[in-house]
Amino acid sequence: MRYSAMISDYYQRRIDITERDEVAARFHTEYLDAVGNGLDPEDVLLRMREFLAGNRASTAPRYRAQTAVLAYFFESCDIFENAPIGWVPETKETVL
C-alpha cells in the first residue's frame, strides 16, 4: 500500500478524468464474478492478478507493480462488495 499515493497521483494527472473510475468498475465486476463463481479468497486474488496482467509468468518487478495496483484498488474499496443496508459490525467488549 505504500505506492497507493503514487498510483493516485497517476490517475489525478490523467487527461481522461473518468479513467480511474472505469478501471475501478472493471475490477469490481471481475471481483464479483470471481466471488459469484464460488472461488476461495486465494483464487479470487489470483483471478484479479490474471485480469490485471494476463496469465503469463511475471517478472519480480511486474509482480510487485501488480500487487501495488491491486492494493490501491482494494484500499480504496473499489473492489469489495458493499455492506448490506443496515449492517453493523459486531463489537466485543473486553473487561480488564
C-alpha positions in Angstrom: 0.0 0.0 0.0 3.0 2.3 0.2 2.6 3.0 -3.5 -1.0 4.0 -3.3 -0.2 7.7 -3.3 1.9 7.3 -6.4 -1.0 5.4 -8.2 -3.5 8.0 -7.0 -1.3 10.8 -8.4 -1.0 8.9 -11.7 -4.8 9.0 -12.1 -5.1 12.6 -11.0 -2.8 13.6 -13.8 -4.7 11.7 -16.5 -6.5 13.8 -19.1 -9.5 11.4 -19.1 -10.9 12.1 -15.6 -13.1 9.0 -15.8 -10.3 6.6 -16.4 -9.8 5.7 -12.7 -13.5 5.1 -12.2 -13.7 3.0 -15.3 -10.8 0.8 -14.2 -12.2 0.5 -10.7 -15.6 -0.6 -12.1 -13.9 -3.3 -14.2 -12.0 -4.6 -11.1 -15.3 -4.6 -9.2 -17.1 -6.5 -11.9 -14.3 -9.0 -12.1 -14.2 -9.4 -8.3 -18.0 -10.0 -8.1 -17.8 -12.6 -10.9 -15.0 -14.4 -9.2 -16.8 -14.5 -5.9 -20.0 -15.4 -7.6 -18.3 -18.5 -9.1 -17.5 -19.6 -5.5 -13.8 -19.2 -5.7 -11.9 -19.1 -2.4 -10.1 -15.9 -1.4 -6.7 -17.0 -2.8 -8.2 -18.0 -6.1 -10.1 -14.7 -6.2 -6.8 -12.8 -5.8 -5.2 -15.0 -8.5 -8.1 -14.2 -10.8 -7.7 -10.5 -10.1 -3.9 -10.8 -11.0 -4.8 -12.6 -14.2 -7.3 -10.0 -15.1 -4.7 -7.3 -14.5 -1.8 -8.9 -16.2 -2.9 -12.0 -18.1 -1.8 -15.5 -17.3 1.8 -15.4 -18.3 4.6 -15.7 -15.8 5.6 -12.3 -14.4 9.0 -10.9 -13.5 9.5 -9.8 -9.9 9.2 -6.1 -10.7 6.0 -6.7 -12.6 4.6 -8.8 -9.8 5.3 -6.0 -7.3 3.7 -3.5 -9.6 0.6 -5.7 -10.0 0.4 -6.1 -6.2 0.6 -2.3 -5.8 -2.2 -1.7 -8.3 -4.4 -4.3 -6.7 -3.6 -3.0 -3.2 -4.6 0.5 -4.3 -8.0 -0.6 -5.6 -8.6 -2.8 -2.5 -7.5 0.1 -0.2 -9.9 2.5 -1.9 -12.7 -0.1 -1.5 -13.4 -0.2 -5.3 -13.2 -4.0 -5.5 -15.1 -5.2 -2.5 -18.9 -5.7 -2.2 -20.8 -3.0 -0.4 -22.1 -4.0 3.0 -25.9 -4.7 3.2 -28.1 -1.8 4.2 -28.3 -1.6 8.0 -25.2 -3.8 8.6 -23.3 -3.0 11.8 -20.1 -4.7 12.7 -20.1 -6.9 15.7 -18.2 -5.5 18.6 -16.9 -7.3 21.6 -16.4 -5.6 24.9 -13.4 -6.7 26.9 -13.2 -6.4 30.6 -9.8 -5.6 32.0 
